[in-house]
Amino acid sequence: MHIGLLAEHELTRVLQMLDAIQDKMGIANHENSDLADLEMETKPEDVLAEITRLQQRALRGKKLAS
């Protein structure tokens, strides 16, 4: 997971740099682009919170099935 988060961080930085180059060159952004979402930082604490939430939900589901 650590490697995945590092790769996500590096890719985010690359996308931010490409966006800056695009702005500097005067190239317009495509209106329907998902790049803005991809340029947002992924916070490790958010990932861990989501994993914990899903684990708790799975445990509750197992208890209900028993």
LINCORCOR-V130749 format. One line per field, one symbol per residue. phi: phi as a letter, one per 40 degrees, with the letter a starting at -180 (. if undefined). A space follows every 10 residues. Layout:
BEGIN
phi->???
END
This chain:
BEGIN
phi->.dcccccdcc cccccccccc cdcccgcccc cccccccccc cccdcccccc cccccccccc cccccc
END
